[in-house]
Amino acid sequence: MGNADALAELSAIDDHMVKVAQRGQDAVEAYCAVPCNPGFFDVTIPGKNGVECFLEIRSERPDARIYFMTGYSADDLLKKAIDGGARGGFDKPMDLPSVLDAVEQVAQKSNAWPSEGSCRWRQ
């Protein structure tokens, strides 16, 4: 089971709407059709990378609250996303309590940042 599927199963337990896309353009189309916050994008999703997807979504939906996950050194891409309004990035393997905290903060429409864990926050 991949990170996306594991995150989807975990989120569905708390009755959050979950969509999983395996390619960048599919993720953009799914998010824009029925937005869900927060969104979690892999920086290195096949096709369009996650940052390109985020920037396209953000141009249509400025209220999008997107986090990134990466198992690679992608600091330049992550910085571009954060500068564009992304909430932050999680290193893989993700710290599940921090991810759940991020989901809860967005569900409560809070502007607070989740507690510290393996998430790299915007500056």
C-alpha positions, -999 to 999 in steps of 0.1 A, spaced: 0 0 0 14 34 -10 14 66 11 -16 80 -8 -37 49 -1 -26 48 35 -34 85 40 -68 80 23 -77 51 45 -67 70 76 -87 100 66 -118 80 57 -119 67 93 -128 102 105 -154 106 77 -132 130 57 -138 131 19 -109 113 2 -98 113 -34 -67 95 -46 -51 104 -80 -20 86 -94 -11 113 -119 -7 150 -117 -34 161 -141 -59 136 -126 -52 153 -92 -59 188 -106 -91 177 -123 -103 158 -92 -95 187 -68 -111 213 -90 -142 193 -96 -150 189 -59 -124 206 -37 -115 191 -4 -93 207 22 -67 198 31 -51 183 0 -20 162 2 2 161 -29 34 142 -36 61 165 -49 71 138 -75 37 126 -87 39 112 -123 31 137 -151 29 172 -137 48 174 -105 28 181 -73 40 218 -72 28 224 -107 -5 209 -98 -8 230 -67 0 263 -85 -27 254 -112 -52 246 -85 -43 277 -65 -49 300 -95 -85 287 -97 -91 281 -60 -71 305 -38 -85 290 -7 -69 256 -14 -50 243 16 -24 219 3 4 200 20 32 182 3 48 149 10 82 139 -3 108 112 2 134 131 -18 154 162 -14 131 186 -31 138 218 -12 136 240 -43 102 227 -54 89 227 -18 101 263 -14 83 273 -46 51 257 -33 53 273 1 60 307 -15 28 301 -36 7 295 -4 11 258 4 7 249 41 39 230 43 56 197 35 59 163 52 89 141 48 82 104 42 77 84 61 52 109 75 46 114 112 9 104 114 0 124 145 13 155 127 -7 147 96 -38 142 116 -32 174 134 -29 192 100 -62 177 88 -79 187 121 -66 223 119 -80 227 84 -113 210 92 -117 235 120 -109 263 95 -81 273 117 -51 293 105 -30 277 133 -1 255 122 -2 219 133 22 208 161 58 202 152 66 168 138 81 158 105 65 187 87 86 214 72 67 247 77 67 277 56 89 305 68 
